[in-house]
Amino acid sequence: MLEFKYDTQLLEYCASLGEIYDIVVEDMERQSKGLHG
């Protein structure tokens, strides 16, 4: 699992590896509190 402080860093990293075709961004802080979305 990779963690990045900013979503743009993650997208730049993924783009450097190849084509981006499916993206899911989840708020891990909300999930840890038992919240959805």
PDB file of N, CA, C and O in Angstrom:
ATOM      1  N   MET A   1       0.837  -1.173   0.000  1.00  0.00           N
ATOM      2  CA  MET A   1       0.000   0.000   0.000  1.00  0.00           C
ATOM      3  C   MET A   1       0.880   1.234   0.000  1.00  0.00           C
ATOM      4  O   MET A   1       1.840   1.325   0.765  1.00  0.00           O
ATOM      5  N   LEU A   2       0.549   2.177  -0.858  1.00  0.00           N
ATOM      6  CA  LEU A   2       1.273   3.440  -0.921  1.00  0.00           C
ATOM      7  C   LEU A   2       0.437   4.537  -0.300  1.00  0.00           C
ATOM      8  O   LEU A   2      -0.776   4.588  -0.504  1.00  0.00           O
ATOM      9  N   GLU A   3       1.077   5.420   0.460  1.00  0.00           N
ATOM     10  CA  GLU A   3       0.369   6.561   1.027  1.00  0.00           C
ATOM     11  C   GLU A   3       1.081   7.835   0.607  1.00  0.00           C
ATOM     12  O   GLU A   3       2.308   7.922   0.657  1.00  0.00           O
ATOM     13  N   PHE A   4       0.302   8.813   0.195  1.00  0.00           N
ATOM     14  CA  PHE A   4       0.833  10.097  -0.211  1.00  0.00           C
ATOM     15  C   PHE A   4       0.083  11.190   0.526  1.00  0.00           C
ATOM     16  O   PHE A   4      -1.111  11.056   0.794  1.00  0.00           O
ATOM     17  N   LYS A   5       0.777  12.271   0.855  1.00  0.00           N
ATOM     18  CA  LYS A   5       0.140  13.379   1.567  1.00  0.00           C
ATOM     19  C   LYS A   5      -0.848  14.115   0.664  1.00  0.00           C
ATOM     20  O   LYS A   5      -1.884  14.582   1.136  1.00  0.00           O
ATOM     21  N   TYR A   6      -0.543  14.220  -0.609  1.00  0.00           N
ATOM     22  CA  TYR A   6      -1.395  14.942  -1.550  1.00  0.00           C
ATOM     23  C   TYR A   6      -1.796  14.020  -2.692  1.00  0.00           C
ATOM     24  O   TYR A   6      -0.978  13.250  -3.195  1.00  0.00           O
ATOM     25  N   ASP A   7      -3.068  14.101  -3.102  1.00  0.00           N
ATOM     26  CA  ASP A   7      -3.559  13.269  -4.202  1.00  0.00           C
ATOM     27  C   ASP A   7      -2.772  13.509  -5.481  1.00  0.00           C
ATOM     28  O   ASP A   7      -2.579  12.585  -6.271  1.00  0.00           O
ATOM     29  N   THR A   8      -2.312  14.747  -5.698  1.00  0.00           N
ATOM     30  CA  THR A   8      -1.573  15.043  -6.929  1.00  0.00           C
ATOM     31  C   THR A   8      -0.268  14.256  -6.987  1.00  0.00           C
ATOM     32  O   THR A   8       0.151  13.842  -8.068  1.00  0.00           O
ATOM     33  N   GLN A   9       0.380  14.042  -5.847  1.00  0.00           N
ATOM     34  CA  GLN A   9       1.609  13.247  -5.820  1.00  0.00           C
ATOM     35  C   GLN A   9       1.321  11.820  -6.256  1.00  0.00           C
ATOM     36  O   GLN A   9       2.088  11.226  -7.014  1.00  0.00           O
ATOM     37  N   LEU A  10       0.225  11.279  -5.779  1.00  0.00           N
ATOM     38  CA  LEU A  10      -0.155   9.918  -6.141  1.00  0.00           C
ATOM     39  C   LEU A  10      -0.429   9.812  -7.632  1.00  0.00           C
ATOM     40  O   LEU A  10       0.043   8.880  -8.284  1.00  0.00           O
ATOM     41  N   LEU A  11      -1.187  10.758  -8.179  1.00  0.00           N
ATOM     42  CA  LEU A  11      -1.513  10.723  -9.604  1.00  0.00           C
ATOM     43  C   LEU A  11      -0.263  10.884 -10.463  1.00  0.00           C
ATOM     44  O   LEU A  11      -0.134  10.221 -11.492  1.00  0.00           O
ATOM     45  N   GLU A  12       0.655  11.751 -10.059  1.00  0.00           N
ATOM     46  CA  GLU A  12       1.902  11.924 -10.806  1.00  0.00           C
ATOM     47  C   GLU A  12       2.720  10.634 -10.780  1.00  0.00           C
ATOM     48  O   GLU A  12       3.299  10.246 -11.795  1.00  0.00           O
ATOM     49  N   TYR A  13       2.769   9.971  -9.628  1.00  0.00           N
ATOM     50  CA  TYR A  13       3.499   8.710  -9.518  1.00  0.00           C
ATOM     51  C   TYR A  13       2.889   7.656 -10.436  1.00  0.00           C
ATOM     52  O   TYR A  13       3.603   6.978 -11.175  1.00  0.00           O
ATOM     53  N   CYS A  14       1.560   7.522 -10.385  1.00  0.00           N
ATOM     54  CA  CYS A  14       0.873   6.534 -11.223  1.00  0.00           C
ATOM     55  C   CYS A  14       1.092   6.826 -12.704  1.00  0.00           C
ATOM     56  O   CYS A  14       1.332   5.908 -13.488  1.00  0.00           O
ATOM     57  N   ALA A  15       1.012   8.084 -13.087  1.00  0.00           N
ATOM     58  CA  ALA A  15       1.204   8.467 -14.483  1.00  0.00           C
ATOM     59  C   ALA A  15       2.624   8.142 -14.944  1.00  0.00           C
ATOM     60  O   ALA A  15       2.839   7.838 -16.117  1.00  0.00           O
ATOM     61  N   SER A  16       3.592   8.204 -14.030  1.00  0.00           N
ATOM     62  CA  SER A  16       4.971   7.891 -14.409  1.00  0.00           C
ATOM     63  C   SER A  16       5.145   6.403 -14.706  1.00  0.00           C
ATOM     64  O   SER A  16       6.078   6.013 -15.408  1.00  0.00           O
ATOM     65  N   LEU A  17       4.245   5.570 -14.172  1.00  0.00           N
ATOM     66  CA  LEU A  17       4.324   4.127 -14.393  1.00  0.00           C
ATOM     67  C   LEU A  17       3.596   3.684 -15.652  1.00  0.00           C
ATOM     68  O   LEU A  17       3.897   2.628 -16.209  1.00  0.00           O
ATOM     69  N   GLY A  18       2.636   4.490 -16.101  1.00  0.00           N
ATOM     70  CA  GLY A  18       1.860   4.107 -17.281  1.00  0.00           C
ATOM     71  C   GLY A  18       0.505   4.787 -17.292  1.00  0.00           C
ATOM     72  O   GLY A  18       0.274   5.769 -16.587  1.00  0.00           O
ATOM     73  N   GLU A  19      -0.382   4.245 -18.105  1.00  0.00           N
ATOM     74  CA  GLU A  19      -1.709   4.826 -18.281  1.00  0.00           C
ATOM     75  C   GLU A  19      -2.569   4.620 -17.029  1.00  0.00           C
ATOM     76  O   GLU A  19      -2.574   3.546 -16.427  1.00  0.00           O
ATOM     77  N   ILE A  20      -3.291   5.674 -16.658  1.00  0.00           N
ATOM     78  CA  ILE A  20      -4.216   5.601 -15.525  1.00  0.00           C
ATOM     79  C   ILE A  20      -5.603   5.361 -16.092  1.00  0.00           C
ATOM     80  O   ILE A  20      -6.084   6.155 -16.900  1.00  0.00           O
ATOM     81  N   TYR A  21      -6.262   4.268 -15.677  1.00  0.00           N
ATOM     82  CA  TYR A  21      -7.587   3.986 -16.229  1.00  0.00           C
ATOM     83  C   TYR A  21      -8.646   3.750 -15.157  1.00  0.00           C
ATOM     84  O   TYR A  21      -9.834   3.752 -15.479  1.00  0.00           O
ATOM     85  N   ASP A  22      -8.273   3.551 -13.917  1.00  0.00           N
ATOM     86  CA  ASP A  22      -9.260   3.334 -12.857  1.00  0.00           C
ATOM     87  C   ASP A  22      -8.703   3.900 -11.554  1.00  0.00           C
ATOM     88  O   ASP A  22      -7.638   3.484 -11.098  1.00  0.00           O
ATOM     89  N   ILE A  23      -9.418   4.842 -10.960  1.00  0.00           N
ATOM     90  CA  ILE A  23      -8.932   5.501  -9.748  1.00  0.00           C
ATOM     91  C   ILE A  23      -9.985   5.383  -8.651  1.00  0.00           C
ATOM     92  O   ILE A  23     -11.166   5.643  -8.880  1.00  0.00           O
ATOM     93  N   VAL A  24      -9.546   4.989  -7.463  1.00  0.00           N
ATOM     94  CA  VAL A  24     -10.403   4.985  -6.279  1.00  0.00           C
ATOM     95  C   VAL A  24      -9.636   5.720  -5.184  1.00  0.00           C
ATOM     96  O   VAL A  24      -8.527   5.328  -4.822  1.00  0.00           O
ATOM     97  N   VAL A  25     -10.231   6.782  -4.663  1.00  0.00           N
ATOM     98  CA  VAL A  25      -9.612   7.540  -3.578  1.00  0.00           C
ATOM     99  C   VAL A  25     -10.489   7.363  -2.346  1.00  0.00           C
ATOM    100  O   VAL A  25     -11.683   7.660  -2.378  1.00  0.00           O
ATOM    101  N   GLU A  26      -9.899   6.881  -1.271  1.00  0.00           N
ATOM    102  CA  GLU A  26     -10.643   6.642  -0.042  1.00  0.00           C
ATOM    103  C   GLU A  26     -10.052   7.469   1.088  1.00  0.00           C
ATOM    104  O   GLU A  26      -8.836   7.635   1.180  1.00  0.00           O
ATOM    105  N   ASP A  27     -10.913   7.979   1.934  1.00  0.00           N
ATOM    106  CA  ASP A  27     -10.496   8.769   3.087  1.00  0.00           C
ATOM    107  C   ASP A  27     -10.251   7.815   4.253  1.00  0.00           C
ATOM    108  O   ASP A  27     -11.191   7.415   4.940  1.00  0.00           O
ATOM    109  N   MET A  28      -9.010   7.457   4.472  1.00  0.00           N
ATOM    110  CA  MET A  28      -8.667   6.474   5.496  1.00  0.00           C
ATOM    111  C   MET A  28      -8.963   7.012   6.898  1.00  0.00           C
ATOM    112  O   MET A  28      -9.266   6.238   7.806  1.00  0.00           O
ATOM    113  N   GLU A  29      -8.879   8.321   7.077  1.00  0.00           N
ATOM    114  CA  GLU A  29      -9.174   8.914   8.379  1.00  0.00           C
ATOM    115  C   GLU A  29     -10.650   8.707   8.731  1.00  0.00           C
ATOM    116  O   GLU A  29     -10.978   8.361   9.866  1.00  0.00           O
ATOM    117  N   ARG A  30     -11.537   8.920   7.755  1.00  0.00           N
ATOM    118  CA  ARG A  30     -12.973   8.700   7.983  1.00  0.00           C
ATOM    119  C   ARG A  30     -13.250   7.221   8.229  1.00  0.00           C
ATOM    120  O   ARG A  30     -14.056   6.875   9.093  1.00  0.00           O
ATOM    121  N   GLN A  31     -12.597   6.361   7.485  1.00  0.00           N
ATOM    122  CA  GLN A  31     -12.810   4.921   7.659  1.00  0.00           C
ATOM    123  C   GLN A  31     -12.392   4.466   9.054  1.00  0.00           C
ATOM    124  O   GLN A  31     -13.057   3.624   9.659  1.00  0.00           O
ATOM    125  N   SER A  32     -11.300   5.017   9.563  1.00  0.00           N
ATOM    126  CA  SER A  32     -10.827   4.625  10.890  1.00  0.00           C
ATOM    127  C   SER A  32     -11.806   5.042  11.982  1.00  0.00           C
ATOM    128  O   SER A  32     -11.815   4.466  13.070  1.00  0.00           O
ATOM    129  N   LYS A  33     -12.639   6.056  11.683  1.00  0.00           N
ATOM    130  CA  LYS A  33     -13.663   6.512  12.632  1.00  0.00           C
ATOM    131  C   LYS A  33     -14.989   5.789  12.422  1.00  0.00           C
ATOM    132  O   LYS A  33     -15.968   6.075  13.112  1.00  0.00           O
ATOM    133  N   GLY A  34     -15.027   4.848  11.468  1.00  0.00           N
ATOM    134  CA  GLY A  34     -16.234   4.085  11.203  1.00  0.00           C
ATOM    135  C   GLY A  34     -17.238   4.806  10.324  1.00  0.00           C
ATOM    136  O   GLY A  34     -18.395   4.394  10.233  1.00  0.00           O
ATOM    137  N   LEU A  35     -16.800   5.892   9.669  1.00  0.00           N
ATOM    138  CA  LEU A  35     -17.680   6.658   8.785  1.00  0.00           C
ATOM    139  C   LEU A  35     -17.539   6.164   7.355  1.00  0.00           C
ATOM    140  O   LEU A  35     -16.534   5.542   7.012  1.00  0.00           O
ATOM    141  N   HIS A  36     -18.523   6.429   6.527  1.00  0.00           N
ATOM    142  CA  HIS A  36     -18.489   6.032   5.120  1.00  0.00           C
ATOM    143  C   HIS A  36     -18.311   7.264   4.242  1.00  0.00           C
ATOM    144  O   HIS A  36     -18.676   8.377   4.622  1.00  0.00           O
ATOM    145  N   GLY A  37     -17.732   7.038   3.043  1.00  0.00           N
ATOM    146  CA  GLY A  37     -17.638   8.105   2.052  1.00  0.00           C
ATOM    147  C   GLY A  37     -16.445   8.970   2.163  1.00  0.00           C
ATOM    148  O   GLY A  37     -16.279   9.898   1.371  1.00  0.00           O
TER     149      GLY A  37
END
